[in-house]
Amino acid sequence: MFILLVGSLSLVFCYFDKHSKCIIESDTATVKQISHALYIYHKQLGHDLEKLSSLQLLVDMHPALLYQVPLDKWNSPFEYRFISHSPLTFMIFSSGSVNENQVFTFYIFKETHNGLTMTMVES
C-alpha cells in the first residue's frame, strides 16, 4: 500500500489488487460524509431517521446536506438503514463489496456522548 497526494489537501490510500490495478480506498471517508449528513438531518434539523427510507430521499429533500448518493469504489450506491433510537444507531453499506469480493462490508454508527462512533464490519 502507498499514499498518493491528491491536490494539496487530501490523502488517498491506494493498494494494488491481484491484477496490479490501483484501488482507491476512499469508502471510509465517503461513509463518514454520509453519516455526518444523516446526523445533521436528525440532530440539527429535528427529523426522525426511522422515517428516512433512503439516501436518495435525503438528497431530494436536503441537497445541501448530501448533493447526491455517493458510489463506492465498485460504482455501487451506498445505502442506509435505521437500527434504533436509543441510542441512535444506523448502518451505511453498499452492495458493491458483495458483488466484487463476496464479502459484505458495512458501517455501524452509534451515538455516544461524544457524537457518533463508527465500526466497520465485514462478513
C-alpha positions in Angstrom: 0.0 0.0 0.0 1.2 3.5 -0.6 -0.3 7.0 -0.2 -1.0 9.3 -3.1 -1.1 13.1 -2.5 -4.1 14.4 -4.4 -4.1 18.2 -4.8 -2.6 19.7 -1.7 -5.3 19.0 0.9 -6.3 15.3 0.8 -4.6 12.0 1.1 -5.9 9.0 -0.8 -4.9 5.5 0.1 -4.1 3.1 -2.7 -3.3 -0.6 -2.8 -2.8 -3.0 -5.7 -5.2 -5.8 -6.4 -4.2 -9.1 -7.9 -4.1 -7.5 -11.4 -1.7 -4.7 -10.3 -4.6 -2.2 -10.6 -4.5 0.7 -8.2 -7.6 0.6 -6.0 -8.5 3.9 -4.2 -9.5 3.4 -0.5 -12.0 6.3 -0.1 -15.1 4.5 1.1 -14.4 5.2 4.7 -14.3 9.0 4.0 -17.4 8.8 1.9 -19.3 6.8 4.6 -18.2 9.4 7.2 -19.6 12.2 5.0 -22.9 10.3 4.7 -23.1 9.7 8.4 -22.4 13.4 9.1 -25.3 14.4 6.8 -27.6 11.9 8.5 -26.6 13.2 11.9 -27.3 16.8 11.0 -30.6 15.8 9.4 -31.5 14.2 12.7 -29.9 16.4 15.4 -30.0 19.9 13.9 -33.0 19.7 11.6 -35.0 17.5 14.0 -36.1 14.8 11.6 -36.7 11.2 12.6 -34.1 8.9 10.9 -36.5 6.0 11.2 -38.8 7.7 8.7 -36.0 8.3 6.2 -36.4 5.4 3.8 -33.3 6.0 1.6 -30.3 8.3 1.0 -31.9 9.4 -2.3 -34.8 10.9 -0.2 -32.3 12.8 1.9 -30.7 14.1 -1.4 -34.1 15.1 -2.7 -35.2 16.9 0.4 -31.9 18.4 1.6 -29.3 18.6 -1.2 -27.2 20.9 0.9 -26.5 18.0 3.3 -25.9 15.4 0.6 -25.7 16.5 -3.1 -26.0 13.0 -4.5 -25.9 9.4 -3.3 -22.2 8.5 -3.4 -20.9 5.4 -5.1 -18.5 3.0 -3.6 -15.2 2.0 -5.3 -17.2 -0.6 -7.3 -19.6 2.1 -8.6 -22.5 0.8 -6.4 -24.6 3.3 -4.5 -24.3 3.4 -0.7 -27.5 2.6 1.2 -28.7 3.4 4.7 -30.8 1.5 7.3 -32.1 2.8 10.6 -31.5 0.4 13.5 -32.6 2.1 16.8 -33.4 5.4 18.6 -31.8 4.7 22.0 -29.0 5.1 21.4 -29.3 6.4 17.9 -27.9 3.7 15.7 -27.8 3.3 11.9 -26.0 1.4 9.2 -24.4 2.5 5.9 -23.5 -0.1 3.4 -23.1 -0.9 -0.3 -23.8 -4.0 -2.4 -20.5 -3.4 -4.3 -18.4 -5.2 -1.7 -20.6 -8.3 -2.0 -20.7 -8.3 -5.8 -17.0 -7.9 -6.2 -15.4 -9.6 -3.1 -18.1 -12.0 -1.9 -17.8 -10.1 1.4 -20.4 -7.8 2.9 -18.9 -4.6 4.3 -21.0 -2.3 6.3 -20.5 0.5 8.8 -22.4 0.8 12.1 -22.8 4.3 13.6 -23.9 4.6 17.2 -24.5 7.9 19.1 -22.4 8.4 22.3 -22.0 11.4 24.5 -19.1 12.5 22.1 -21.1 12.2 18.9 -21.1 9.2 16.6 -18.8 6.2 16.8 -18.1 4.1 13.7 -17.5 0.4 13.4 -16.6 -1.2 10.1 -17.8 -4.9 9.8 -17.0 -7.4 7.1 -18.8 -10.7 6.9 
